[in-house]
Amino acid sequence: MEDRDKPNTTRDFVDIFNHRLQKLMVPVWRKYRYHAAFTTGATDPFSEQLFALIGLHGERIRETTELNWKRLLPYLGLLSLRAHSAALIESVLRYYFKHAQLFIEQCVERTVDITHPQLNRLGRANSRLAYDAVLGSRVPDRGGKFRIHIKQLDWKRFHEFLPIGPDYPPLGALVRFTLRDPLDYDVCLELVHEDIRDLRIGQSNACRLGWTSWLGREHALGLVTLNRPTH
């Protein structure tokens, strides 16, 4: 350290050439190292090109939603593909929300209303057995819905995914963005058993009816299923 502070004519002379060499080499070095060229807020040219792959070129577009698009940078290449699998959506959700215990259950059963033109009308329409005749106005279906399971949540994290929490709107926005097909879904939250609290009637009650309230703490599963976020 002391020698570096002392005047050195030879070093100063060599620095004349090093300065020019660095001006040539440093840009080449930075060009192929994304971490070196990255700027805060993902405003560097390469990040802009990555966002353009999924139609988000321009900062104004990315500021109009509730998502933090910078968190999706590692997955922009996969998100630019035409088809998105359940495994891809699952991985994106895990990474974005920093929660490993997140899984997608496919082919969840639901009940679908039959549209009026497709209803059974004996002697007139949709009355051929084993072809288009259906009794009733609703049918079970497993091809149009999936369920997002978010497990092993503590008390604080559990509330963040409730409709009153900060992670509920981004969850819905991210699922809508990653889905390529108009599928229905819901969200199943699991509270760790140790954080399940006793239900008490009164102002001091920390539980919320329908979300964090169970009769009998010992046998409570700590599960709550939420409808898909609509906003």
C-alpha positions in Angstrom: 0.0 0.0 0.0 2.8 2.4 0.8 4.7 1.7 -2.4 1.5 2.4 -4.4 1.3 5.9 -3.0 4.8 6.8 -3.8 5.7 8.5 -7.2 6.7 5.9 -9.8 7.8 7.3 -13.2 7.9 3.8 -14.9 4.3 3.0 -13.7 3.0 6.4 -14.9 4.6 5.9 -18.3 3.1 2.4 -18.7 -0.3 3.7 -17.7 -0.4 5.8 -20.8 -0.7 2.6 -22.8 -2.8 0.8 -20.3 -5.4 3.5 -20.4 -5.9 3.1 -24.2 -5.9 -0.7 -23.8 -8.5 -0.6 -21.1 -10.8 1.6 -23.3 -10.7 -1.1 -25.9 -10.9 -4.2 -23.7 -13.4 -3.2 -21.0 -16.3 -2.7 -23.5 -15.6 -6.1 -25.0 -15.5 -7.7 -21.6 -18.8 -6.0 -20.6 -20.6 -6.9 -23.8 -20.7 -10.7 -23.0 -21.2 -10.4 -19.2 -24.8 -9.4 -18.4 -24.1 -8.9 -14.7 -21.5 -6.2 -15.6 -23.8 -4.4 -18.1 -26.9 -4.6 -15.9 -28.2 -1.3 -14.5 -30.5 -0.7 -11.6 -34.1 -1.1 -12.6 -33.2 -3.2 -15.7 -32.9 -0.2 -17.9 -29.8 -1.3 -19.7 -30.1 -2.0 -23.5 -29.8 -5.8 -23.1 -32.6 -6.0 -20.5 -34.8 -3.9 -22.8 -34.1 -6.5 -25.6 -35.1 -9.3 -23.3 -38.3 -7.6 -22.3 -39.1 -7.1 -26.0 -39.2 -10.9 -26.4 -42.5 -10.9 -24.4 -43.9 -7.7 -25.7 -42.8 -5.4 -22.8 -40.4 -3.1 -24.6 -40.5 0.3 -22.9 -40.5 1.3 -19.3 -43.9 2.9 -19.5 -45.5 -0.5 -20.3 -43.9 -2.2 -17.4 -44.9 0.5 -15.0 -48.6 0.1 -15.7 -49.1 -3.2 -13.8 -48.7 -4.5 -10.3 -45.9 -6.9 -11.2 -42.2 -6.4 -10.6 -41.0 -7.4 -14.0 -37.3 -7.4 -13.0 -37.9 -10.6 -11.1 -38.9 -12.3 -14.3 -35.6 -11.6 -16.1 -34.2 -15.2 -15.7 -37.4 -16.6 -17.3 -38.0 -14.2 -20.1 -36.6 -16.7 -22.7 -39.0 -19.4 -21.6 -41.9 -17.0 -21.3 -41.4 -16.0 -24.9 -42.3 -19.5 -26.1 -45.7 -20.1 -27.7 -46.7 -22.8 -25.3 -46.4 -22.6 -21.5 -46.5 -25.8 -19.5 -47.7 -26.3 -16.0 -44.0 -26.9 -14.9 -43.0 -23.5 -16.4 -45.8 -21.6 -14.7 -45.0 -23.4 -11.4 -41.3 -22.5 -11.7 -42.1 -18.9 -12.5 -44.4 -18.5 -9.5 -41.9 -20.2 -7.1 -39.1 -17.8 -8.2 -41.2 -14.7 -8.2 -42.6 -15.2 -4.8 -39.5 -16.8 -3.3 -41.5 -19.8 -2.0 -40.3 -23.3 -2.8 -43.5 -25.1 -1.5 -45.7 -24.1 -4.4 -47.2 -26.6 -6.7 -49.8 -26.8 -9.5 -52.4 -29.5 -9.5 -53.7 -30.2 -13.0 -57.1 -31.5 -14.2 -59.1 -30.3 -11.2 -62.7 -31.3 -11.4 -65.3 -28.6 -11.9 -68.9 -28.2 -12.9 -69.7 -26.5 -16.1 -73.1 -25.0 -17.2 -74.4 -26.3 -20.5 -75.3 -23.5 -22.9 -78.9 -23.2 -23.9 -78.4 -24.3 -27.6 -76.7 -27.5 -26.3 -79.3 -28.5 -23.8 -81.3 -31.7 -24.3 -84.7 -31.2 -26.0 -86.4 -34.5 -26.7 -87.4 -34.9 -30.3 -86.0 -31.5 -31.2 -82.2 -31.3 -30.6 -79.4 -33.0 -28.7 -81.3 -36.1 -27.9 -79.1 -38.9 -29.4 -78.0 -41.4 -26.8 -74.2 -41.8 -26.4 -73.6 -38.9 -28.7 -75.0 -35.5 -27.6 -77.8 -36.3 -25.0 -77.0 -35.1 -21.5 -79.4 -35.1 -18.5 -79.5 -31.9 -16.6 -78.0 -28.4 -17.3 -74.5 -29.0 -15.8 -71.7 -31.5 -16.5 -68.5 -32.4 -14.6 -65.3 -31.4 -16.4 -61.6 -32.0 -15.7 -60.1 -30.3 -18.8 -60.5 -26.6 -17.9 -59.2 -26.0 -14.4 -56.1 -26.3 -12.3 -55.2 -25.4 -8.7 -52.3 -23.6 -7.2 -51.2 -25.1 -3.9 -49.0 -22.8 -1.7 -47.9 -24.9 1.3 -46.0 -24.4 4.5 -46.9 -20.8 5.1 -46.4 -19.1 8.4 -48.9 -16.7 9.9 -47.5 -13.6 8.3 -46.9 -15.2 4.8 -50.3 -16.8 4.9 -52.0 -13.3 5.2 -49.9 -11.9 2.4 -51.6 -14.3 -0.1 -55.1 -13.6 1.2 -57.3 -11.1 -0.8 -56.3 -8.4 1.8 -52.6 -9.1 1.4 -50.0 -7.5 -0.9 -49.2 -10.8 -2.8 -52.8 -11.5 -3.9 -53.0 -9.1 -6.8 -49.5 -9.9 -8.2 -50.4 -13.6 -8.0 -53.4 -13.1 -10.2 -51.6 -10.8 -12.6 -48.7 -13.2 -13.0 -51.0 -16.2 -13.7 -53.0 -14.3 -16.2 -49.7 -13.2 -17.9 -48.3 -16.7 -18.1 -51.5 -18.5 -19.2 -51.8 -19.1 -22.9 -55.2 -20.8 -22.6 -58.4 -19.5 -21.0 -58.3 -21.9 -18.0 -60.0 -21.5 -14.7 -58.1 -21.9 -11.5 -58.2 -21.4 -7.8 -55.6 -21.0 -5.0 -55.2 -23.3 -2.0 -53.2 -21.9 0.9 -51.9 -24.1 3.7 -51.0 -22.6 7.1 -48.5 -24.6 9.1 -50.1 -26.3 12.1 -48.0 -24.5 14.6 -49.3 -21.2 13.5 -53.0 -22.1 13.6 -54.5 -19.9 16.3 -57.5 -20.5 18.6 -60.7 -18.9 17.6 -62.0 -16.5 20.2 -65.1 -14.3 20.0 -64.2 -10.7 20.7 -62.2 -7.7 19.6 -58.9 -9.4 20.5 -59.5 -12.2 18.0 -56.7 -12.5 15.5 -58.6 -14.9 13.2 -60.7 -13.9 10.2 -63.9 -15.7 9.5 -63.6 -18.0 6.5 -59.9 -17.5 6.1 -58.0 -18.2 9.3 -60.8 -19.5 11.6 -61.2 -23.2 12.4 -63.3 -25.0 15.0 -60.9 -27.2 17.0 -57.3 -26.2 16.6 -56.0 -29.8 17.2 -57.8 -31.2 14.2 -57.7 -28.2 11.9 -56.0 -28.7 8.5 -55.1 -25.0 8.1 -56.4 -25.0 4.5 -58.3 -22.3 2.7 -59.2 -22.3 -1.0 -59.6 -18.9 -2.7 -61.3 -18.1 -6.0 -59.1 -16.8 -8.8 -58.1 -13.2 -8.4 -60.2 -11.1 -10.7 -58.1 -7.9 -10.6 
